[in-house]
Amino acid sequence: MRQLLPLFLVASAFGSPLEKRVSGTSVVNLGNNTGSPEHLASGILYGIPDTPDQIPQNLYEDMGFNYARAGGAQVAAPGRGWIWGLTEYKNRFASALSNYQTARTYDANFIFLIHDLWGADGTQNSTAPYPGDDGDWSDWDTYLTHWISDINANSATEGLSVDIWNEPDETGFWNAPQAQYFQMWGRTYHRLRTELPSVKLIGPAFAGQPDASNDWWTGFLSFVAGNSSVPDEWVWHMEGGGGDMEGAYGALFNLLGTYNLPNQPINIDEYGTYNEQVPAGSAWWISQLERVNAIGLRGNWLSGSQLHDFLASLLSKPNADNSNYSATGGGYFPNGDYQVYKYYNLNMTGYRVGSSPSTDLKLDTYATVGSDTVKVLTGVRITTGTWQVEINDLSAVGLADSGTLDIHTWSFPSTGGHFGEVDGPTDLGWYEHTYSGNSVTFPIYQTDTSTAYAFEFLRG
């Protein structure tokens, strides 16, 4: 017999719902079909061991792994990149090639970070050279010749994109004049377009989101418009802990109009702070990215060998968080964050439907309609409080305009944090809602900053 339990009361003690101040409402519109699910947010920055098959196959497949981004940064010495010599280049290239081959095993696309292979991964010293220093492009040209040859020799063009430079608006990655970066972009773009015509050239991969007052963005867009070097995807990063995808996309759209540039696909190839890499934060980001059809790759806040492990903080293994950590060790298990991506990939099938975040941008939802079940994933952006989810147009999935609706609730805890083992979501049971007006509303009592929730109900 179906057990009927009040939403979330099984997990925590709450006062009367009437005592809770509602901060805002996220709205799902079941009548707005936005297309087939492609788990757009299931990409990762680094996180892949250089040893093939070190992480078991099912852990890649279940989370929907579909995009990787790497370039050999922070590999064991000697491996500092091209600017330190050919051997150090080769070791970084071998790491990136291994990651590329792993990605292609799962039919995932791969973004090659040629700035990392060059040696500008943020760990370089203050005297490290940049392409075009003092007007001399010879070393950069020789580097590209070597890299293009190695890519072709290893048949590594299928599913390949190139981030021409990572975060040039941050001095940790580009400590040279802005005009020199623009020149580097144009030279590199046109050469790669000619010699590797099937490879996507993407960018600018700025740390800052589109903004008409940001001279990196306005300068870049003006340059590519005049230089005929428009990227195949507009790329930037959302790791500052602020901002939202609708606002960022709206700013980009307006800028593209200003410079008469095409509205290319969006790729946010680094998203989420380390604190946001918990179930609630990931559910929030999934909702944000899906709303604007943006590809998303999880940021990676680890370093050294751990940068090349754990699928960008989705997995753990014995001794992961202590001095006995082994870069080549096995025994992997999922954390709570992983379970959100697994549910997002395996359970949220059928077609997507439109949603909007709460007006304070703290609660967001991603929803799908399957052959027999509606599923709604919710996340609050790393805070506590009370919100609501409103689901409209129930008749679009065959339900009556009014009546009662049984909703099955699941929680996604972050037990043990980034290195804790969580083997699945927690079943919180069912709750019967009386509704009218072709719409049902229910509360979200967010008593911690990490737990995400999913709600399921049968179609009519």
C-alpha positions in Angstrom: 0.0 0.0 0.0 1.3 3.5 -0.8 2.5 5.3 2.2 1.5 9.0 2.4 4.0 11.2 4.2 4.3 15.0 4.4 7.0 16.3 2.2 10.4 16.4 3.9 8.9 15.9 7.4 10.6 12.5 7.4 14.0 14.2 7.1 13.8 17.1 9.5 11.5 18.6 12.1 9.6 21.6 11.0 7.0 23.9 12.4 3.7 24.5 10.7 4.2 25.4 7.0 2.2 28.5 7.7 5.0 29.7 10.0 7.5 29.5 7.2 8.1 32.6 5.2 8.2 31.7 1.5 11.1 33.3 -0.3 10.0 32.7 -3.8 8.5 30.3 -6.3 10.0 28.3 -9.1 7.4 27.6 -11.8 7.2 24.5 -14.2 5.0 24.7 -17.3 4.1 21.2 -18.4 2.6 22.6 -21.6 6.0 24.0 -22.8 7.9 21.2 -24.6 11.5 22.4 -24.9 13.0 19.4 -26.6 14.7 16.1 -25.9 17.0 15.8 -22.9 20.7 15.7 -23.8 22.0 16.1 -20.2 23.8 19.2 -21.3 25.4 19.8 -18.0 27.2 16.5 -17.7 30.7 17.6 -18.8 33.8 17.8 -16.7 37.0 19.8 -16.6 39.9 17.4 -16.1 39.0 14.7 -13.6 40.1 11.8 -15.9 43.0 9.6 -14.8 45.8 9.3 -17.4 45.7 5.6 -16.9 42.9 4.2 -19.1 40.1 2.3 -17.4 41.2 3.3 -13.9 37.7 4.6 -13.2 35.1 1.8 -13.9 33.0 2.2 -17.0 29.7 2.3 -15.3 30.7 5.5 -13.3 31.2 7.3 -16.6 28.1 6.0 -18.2 25.6 6.4 -15.4 26.4 10.1 -14.9 25.9 10.8 -18.6 29.5 11.8 -19.3 29.5 13.7 -22.6 32.1 16.4 -22.5 35.7 16.6 -21.3 38.2 19.5 -21.2 42.0 19.0 -20.6 45.5 19.8 -21.7 47.9 18.0 -19.5 48.2 20.6 -16.7 50.0 19.7 -13.5 51.2 16.3 -14.5 54.1 14.8 -12.7 57.6 16.2 -13.5 59.0 16.6 -16.0 55.8 17.9 -17.5 55.5 21.7 -17.5 54.7 22.2 -21.1 56.3 23.4 -24.4 58.0 26.5 -23.0 60.1 24.2 -20.8 61.3 21.9 -23.6 60.2 19.1 -25.8 60.2 16.4 -23.2 58.0 18.4 -20.9 55.6 19.1 -23.9 55.5 15.4 -24.7 54.5 14.4 -21.2 51.7 16.9 -21.1 50.5 15.9 -24.6 50.5 12.2 -23.5 48.2 13.1 -20.6 45.8 15.1 -22.8 45.8 12.4 -25.5 44.9 9.7 -23.0 42.0 11.9 -21.7 40.9 12.5 -25.3 40.9 8.8 -26.0 38.9 8.1 -22.8 36.4 10.7 -23.7 35.9 9.2 -27.2 35.4 5.8 -25.7 32.2 7.1 -24.3 31.4 9.2 -27.4 32.1 12.3 -25.4 33.4 15.4 -27.1 36.8 16.8 -26.0 38.1 20.4 -25.6 41.9 20.6 -25.9 43.4 23.3 -23.7 46.4 24.3 -25.8 47.3 27.0 -23.3 48.0 24.3 -20.7 50.1 22.3 -23.2 52.1 25.5 -23.9 52.7 25.8 -20.2 50.5 28.7 -19.0 48.3 26.7 -16.6 48.5 29.2 -13.7 51.6 27.5 -12.2 54.1 29.1 -14.5 56.6 31.6 -13.1 56.5 35.4 -13.6 59.0 35.3 -16.4 57.2 32.6 -18.5 56.8 33.7 -22.1 53.5 34.2 -23.9 52.8 33.9 -27.6 53.9 37.1 -29.5 56.1 38.6 -26.8 58.0 41.5 -28.3 56.3 40.9 -31.6 58.0 37.5 -32.0 55.6 34.7 -33.0 58.1 32.2 -34.1 58.0 29.9 -31.0 54.2 29.9 -31.0 54.1 29.1 -34.7 56.6 26.2 -34.1 54.5 25.0 -31.2 51.4 24.9 -33.3 53.2 23.1 -36.1 54.3 20.4 -33.6 50.8 20.1 -32.0 49.0 19.9 -35.3 51.4 17.2 -36.4 50.8 15.2 -33.2 47.0 15.6 -33.4 47.0 14.2 -37.0 49.5 11.4 -36.2 47.2 10.2 -33.4 43.9 10.6 -35.4 42.6 12.9 -32.7 40.4 15.2 -34.6 37.0 13.5 -34.2 34.9 15.2 -31.5 37.7 17.7 -30.9 37.3 21.4 -30.0 40.1 23.8 -29.2 39.9 26.5 -26.5 42.4 28.9 -28.1 43.2 30.3 -24.7 41.8 29.9 -21.2 40.7 33.0 -19.2 43.0 35.5 -20.9 41.1 38.1 -18.8 42.9 36.7 -15.8 46.6 37.5 -15.4 47.2 34.0 -13.9 46.7 32.6 -17.5 47.6 35.6 -19.7 50.0 38.1 -18.3 50.5 40.1 -21.5 48.7 43.0 -23.3 45.1 42.6 -24.3 46.0 43.5 -27.9 48.5 40.7 -28.0 45.8 38.3 -27.0 43.6 39.5 -29.8 46.4 39.1 -32.3 47.1 35.6 -31.0 43.5 34.6 -31.3 43.3 35.7 -34.9 46.6 34.1 -36.0 45.7 30.8 -34.3 42.1 30.7 -35.5 43.0 31.2 -39.1 45.8 28.7 -39.1 43.8 26.0 -37.3 40.8 26.6 -39.5 42.9 26.0 -42.5 44.9 23.0 -41.3 42.3 21.3 -39.0 39.1 22.3 -40.8 36.9 19.7 -39.0 37.9 20.9 -35.5 35.7 23.4 -33.6 37.4 26.6 -32.5 35.7 27.9 -29.5 36.1 30.9 -27.1 36.9 33.3 -25.7 36.6 31.3 -22.4 36.7 34.4 -20.3 36.4 34.2 -16.6 34.0 37.1 -16.7 30.5 36.7 -18.1 29.3 38.8 -21.0 28.9 42.4 -20.1 28.7 45.6 -22.2 30.9 47.3 -19.7 33.6 44.7 -19.9 36.3 45.8 -22.3 37.6 42.2 -22.8 34.2 41.2 -24.2 33.6 44.3 -26.2 37.2 44.3 -27.5 37.0 40.6 -28.4 33.7 40.9 -30.2 34.8 43.9 -32.2 38.0 42.1 -33.1 36.5 38.8 -34.3 33.8 40.7 -36.3 36.6 42.5 -38.2 39.0 39.6 -38.4 36.5 37.0 -39.6 37.5 34.7 -36.7 34.1 34.1 -35.1 34.2 31.1 -32.7 32.1 28.0 -33.4 30.7 28.3 -29.8 30.6 31.3 -27.5 32.4 30.2 -24.3 32.7 31.8 -20.9 32.9 30.6 -17.3 30.4 30.8 -14.4 32.5 30.2 -11.3 32.3 33.5 -9.4 29.5 32.4 -7.2 27.2 35.0 -8.6 25.3 35.7 -11.8 22.7 33.6 -13.6 22.5 32.1 -17.0 19.4 34.0 -18.3 21.1 37.3 -17.4 24.5 36.3 -18.9 22.9 34.9 -22.1 20.7 38.1 -22.4 23.8 40.2 -22.2 25.6 38.1 -24.8 22.6 38.3 -27.1 22.5 42.1 -27.0 26.3 42.3 -27.6 26.1 40.0 -30.6 23.5 42.3 -32.0 25.7 45.3 -31.4 28.6 43.8 -33.4 26.4 42.0 -36.0 27.7 38.5 -34.9 25.9 35.2 -35.1 24.1 33.6 -32.2 26.3 30.5 -32.0 25.8 27.7 -29.4 26.8 28.4 -25.8 29.4 26.4 -23.9 30.0 27.1 -20.2 33.1 24.9 -20.0 33.7 25.7 -16.3 30.7 26.2 -14.0 30.2 26.1 -10.2 32.3 27.0 -7.2 33.7 24.2 -5.0 31.0 24.9 -2.4 28.4 24.6 -5.1 29.6 21.1 -6.1 27.0 19.5 -3.8 23.6 18.1 -4.8 21.7 21.4 -4.3 24.2 23.4 -6.2 24.5 21.0 -9.0 20.7 20.7 -9.4 20.6 24.5 -9.5 23.2 24.7 -12.2 21.6 21.9 -14.2 18.4 23.9 -14.3 20.2 27.1 -15.2 22.2 25.6 -18.1 19.2 23.6 -19.5 17.1 26.7 -19.6 19.3 28.4 -22.2 20.4 25.2 -23.9 24.0 25.7 -22.8 26.6 22.9 -22.7 28.1 22.8 -19.3 31.4 21.4 -17.8 31.9 21.2 -14.1 34.7 23.3 -12.8 37.6 21.5 -11.1 39.0 23.0 -7.9 41.5 20.2 -7.1 45.2 20.3 -7.9 48.2 18.1 -8.7 47.3 14.5 -9.2 43.8 15.0 -7.8 43.1 17.4 -10.7 43.3 14.2 -12.9 41.0 12.1 -10.7 37.5 11.9 -9.3 35.6 13.1 -12.4 35.8 16.7 -11.1 34.7 15.9 -7.6 31.9 13.5 -8.4 33.7 10.4 -7.0 35.9 9.3 -4.1 38.0 6.3 -3.2 39.9 5.0 -0.1 42.3 7.6 1.3 41.1 10.2 -1.1 41.3 12.9 1.6 44.5 12.0 3.5 48.2 11.6 3.0 47.8 8.0 1.8 46.0 9.1 -1.4 47.2 7.3 -4.5 46.8 8.8 -7.9 46.7 5.4 -9.5 44.6 3.7 -6.8 41.1 2.2 -7.5 38.1 1.3 -5.4 36.0 4.3 -6.6 32.6 5.1 -5.1 30.1 7.9 -5.9 29.4 10.9 -3.6 26.1 12.6 -3.1 26.7 15.0 -6.0 27.2 12.1 -8.4 23.7 10.8 -7.6 22.2 14.0 -8.9 23.9 13.6 -12.3 23.0 9.9 -12.4 19.3 10.7 -11.8 19.5 13.6 -14.3 20.9 11.2 -16.9 19.1 7.9 -16.4 15.7 9.0 -14.9 14.9 12.3 -16.6 13.8 11.0 -20.0 11.1 11.8 -22.5 11.0 15.5 -23.2 12.0 18.7 -21.3 9.5 21.3 -20.2 10.0 24.9 -19.5 10.6 26.3 -16.0 11.6 29.6 -14.3 13.6 30.2 -11.2 12.3 31.9 -8.1 12.5 35.7 -8.3 15.4 35.8 -5.9 17.2 33.3 -8.1 17.8 30.9 -5.2 15.5 28.0 -6.1 15.5 26.5 -9.6 14.0 23.5 -11.3 14.6 21.2 -14.2 11.7 19.0 -15.3 10.9 16.3 -17.8 7.8 14.4 -19.0 8.4 10.7 -19.6 6.1 8.1 -21.0 4.3 7.7 -17.7 5.9 10.0 -15.1 6.7 13.6 -14.6 10.0 14.3 -12.8 11.1 17.6 -11.3 14.6 18.1 -10.0 15.1 21.1 -7.6 18.1 22.8 -6.1 18.5 25.8 -3.8 21.7 27.7 -4.4 23.7 27.0 -1.2 21.4 28.7 1.3 18.5 27.8 3.6 14.9 28.9 3.8 11.5 28.1 2.4 10.5 28.3 -1.2 7.7 26.8 -3.4 7.5 24.8 -6.6 4.4 25.6 -8.8 3.6 23.1 -11.6 1.2 24.5 -14.2 -0.9 23.1 -17.1 -1.4 19.6 -15.5 -3.9 18.9 -18.2 -1.0 18.9 -20.8 0.0 15.5 -19.3 -3.5 14.1 -19.1 -4.4 15.1 -15.6 -7.7 16.7 -14.6 -7.9 20.4 -13.9 -8.6 19.7 -10.2 -8.4 16.8 -7.8 -5.7 15.1 -5.8 -2.2 14.3 -6.9 0.2 11.8 -5.2 3.8 13.1 -5.4 6.8 10.9 -4.7 9.7 12.7 -3.1 13.4 11.9 -3.2 16.3 13.7 -1.4 19.9 13.8 -2.5 22.0 14.2 0.6 25.7 15.2 0.6 26.7 12.8 3.4 30.4 13.0 4.0 30.9 15.9 1.6 33.1 15.7 -1.5 34.8 12.5 -0.4 31.9 10.8 1.3 30.1 7.7 -0.1 26.4 8.0 -1.1 25.0 5.1 -3.0 21.7 6.6 -4.0 19.0 9.1 -3.2 16.8 8.8 -0.1 13.1 7.8 -0.6 11.0 10.2 1.4 7.7 8.6 0.4 4.5 10.0 -1.0 2.2 13.0 -0.2 -1.3 13.5 -1.5 -2.0 17.1 -2.7 -5.4 18.6 -3.3 -5.2 21.0 -6.2 -7.4 23.2 -8.5 -7.0 25.6 -11.4 -4.9 23.1 -13.4 -1.9 23.8 -11.1 -0.3 22.3 -8.0 2.0 24.1 -5.5 4.1 22.6 -2.7 6.8 23.9 -0.4 10.6 23.4 -0.3 11.9 23.4 3.2 15.6 23.9 2.7 17.2 23.3 6.1 20.7 22.7 4.9 22.8 24.1 2.1 23.6 20.9 0.2 20.5 18.7 -0.2 18.7 18.5 -3.5 15.2 17.1 -4.1 13.3 15.3 -6.9 9.5 15.0 -7.2 7.7 12.5 -9.3 4.0 11.9 -10.2 2.2 9.8 -12.8 0.6 11.3 -15.9 -3.1 10.9 -16.5 
